[in-house]
Amino acid sequence: MSFLRQGAAAVVLITITLLLESAGMAALINWGKTHVGPDLSTLSTMSAGLLVLHLTSMIIVGHMLQVLVWAAFYRRNCFPSWEAAFYFSITSYSTVGYGDLVLPPAWRVLGPAESITGVLMCGLSASFLFAIVTRLLQR
């Protein structure tokens, strides 16, 4: 039963993470279309740099929100403090995984599930930034 409970929690957390990432990307694309427009050739070098800075900052905020979703679960079910829950979540999401904090056995599958999810979400964000920078360089 514990494995099913872990699996169900992982499905819910991964789904929320995917929804946040997708909504964040859609919002950034929509913002770009509204504020930058389809023609990037009109941007100065400084404006292009500021665009990349802005998008990167917003992506980092999005990833922090995703980490907080996992941390909220950990705080409720695994750790006595927000600091410990956030610390464990960010080290798992980023795949640093120091190992100085570990999940209780009843939830230990979630750490690797968060790591796989974090790698994929960071990969999506990196590919988004790569596409933007490629478009800027082609101008």
C-alpha positions as CSV (number, residue, x, y, z in Angstrom):
1,M,0.0,0.0,0.0
2,S,2.9,2.4,0.7
3,F,4.2,2.0,-2.8
4,L,0.8,2.9,-4.2
5,R,0.6,5.9,-2.0
6,Q,4.0,7.1,-3.1
7,G,3.1,6.5,-6.7
8,A,-0.1,8.4,-6.4
9,A,1.7,11.3,-4.7
10,A,4.3,11.3,-7.4
11,V,1.7,11.4,-10.1
12,V,0.0,14.4,-8.5
13,L,3.2,16.3,-7.9
14,I,4.6,15.6,-11.4
15,T,1.3,16.7,-12.9
16,I,1.3,20.0,-11.0
17,T,4.9,20.5,-11.9
18,L,4.2,19.9,-15.6
19,L,1.2,22.3,-15.5
20,L,3.3,25.0,-13.9
21,E,6.1,24.6,-16.5
22,S,3.6,24.5,-19.4
23,A,1.7,27.5,-18.1
24,G,4.9,29.4,-17.4
25,M,6.3,28.7,-20.9
26,A,2.9,29.7,-22.5
27,A,2.9,33.0,-20.5
28,L,6.5,33.8,-21.5
29,I,5.7,33.1,-25.2
30,N,2.6,35.2,-24.9
31,W,4.5,38.0,-23.2
32,G,7.2,37.9,-25.9
33,K,4.6,38.1,-28.7
34,T,2.9,41.1,-27.0
35,H,6.0,43.0,-25.9
36,V,8.7,42.0,-28.4
37,G,6.7,41.1,-31.5
38,P,7.7,38.6,-34.2
39,D,10.5,40.7,-35.6
40,L,13.6,40.4,-33.4
41,S,15.7,42.2,-35.9
42,T,14.6,45.6,-34.5
43,L,16.1,44.9,-31.1
44,S,19.3,46.6,-30.2
45,T,22.1,44.5,-28.6
46,M,21.2,45.9,-25.2
47,S,17.5,45.2,-25.6
48,A,18.3,41.6,-26.7
49,G,20.5,41.1,-23.7
50,L,17.8,42.5,-21.4
51,L,15.2,40.2,-23.1
52,V,17.4,37.2,-22.3
53,L,17.9,38.4,-18.7
54,H,14.2,39.0,-18.2
55,L,13.2,35.6,-19.6
56,T,15.9,33.8,-17.6
57,S,14.7,35.5,-14.4
58,M,11.1,34.5,-15.0
59,I,12.2,30.9,-15.7
60,I,14.1,30.8,-12.4
61,V,11.0,32.1,-10.6
62,G,8.9,29.4,-12.3
63,H,11.3,26.7,-11.2
64,M,11.3,28.0,-7.6
65,L,7.5,27.8,-7.7
66,Q,7.8,24.2,-8.8
67,V,10.3,23.4,-6.0
68,L,7.9,25.0,-3.5
69,V,5.1,22.6,-4.6
70,W,7.3,19.7,-3.8
71,A,8.5,21.4,-0.6
72,A,5.0,21.9,0.6
73,F,4.3,18.2,0.3
74,Y,7.6,17.4,2.1
75,R,6.8,19.9,4.8
76,R,3.4,18.4,5.4
77,N,4.5,14.7,5.3
78,C,8.3,14.4,5.8
79,F,10.1,17.3,7.5
80,P,9.5,19.4,10.6
81,S,10.5,22.8,9.0
82,W,10.0,24.7,5.8
83,E,13.8,25.2,5.6
84,A,14.4,21.5,5.6
85,A,11.6,20.8,3.2
86,F,12.7,23.5,0.7
87,Y,16.4,22.5,1.1
88,F,15.6,18.8,0.3
89,S,13.4,19.8,-2.5
90,I,15.8,22.1,-4.2
91,T,18.7,19.7,-3.9
92,S,16.5,16.9,-5.4
93,Y,15.0,19.0,-8.2
94,S,18.4,20.2,-9.2
95,T,19.9,16.7,-8.8
96,V,22.6,18.0,-6.5
97,G,21.3,15.5,-3.8
98,Y,23.7,16.2,-1.0
99,G,22.3,13.3,1.1
100,D,22.5,15.1,4.4
101,L,18.7,15.0,4.6
102,V,16.7,11.9,3.5
103,L,13.1,11.2,3.1
104,P,11.4,8.8,5.5
105,P,11.1,5.3,4.1
106,A,7.4,5.8,3.4
107,W,8.2,8.5,0.9
108,R,11.6,7.7,-0.4
109,V,10.5,7.2,-4.0
110,L,9.6,10.9,-4.3
111,G,13.2,12.1,-4.2
112,P,14.2,10.4,-7.4
113,A,10.9,11.2,-9.0
114,E,11.5,14.9,-8.2
115,S,15.0,14.7,-9.7
116,I,13.8,13.2,-12.9
117,T,11.1,15.8,-13.2
118,G,13.5,18.6,-12.4
119,V,16.0,17.5,-15.0
120,L,13.2,17.4,-17.6
121,M,11.8,20.8,-16.6
122,C,15.2,22.4,-16.6
123,G,15.8,20.9,-20.1
124,L,12.6,22.4,-21.4
125,S,13.6,25.8,-20.0
126,A,17.1,25.5,-21.4
127,S,15.8,24.6,-24.9
128,F,13.4,27.6,-24.7
129,L,16.2,29.9,-24.0
130,F,18.4,28.3,-26.6
131,A,15.6,28.9,-29.2
132,I,15.4,32.6,-28.2
133,V,19.1,33.1,-28.3
134,T,19.3,31.3,-31.7
135,R,16.6,33.6,-33.1
136,L,18.5,36.7,-31.7
137,L,21.7,35.5,-33.3
138,Q,20.1,34.9,-36.6
139,R,19.0,38.5,-36.9
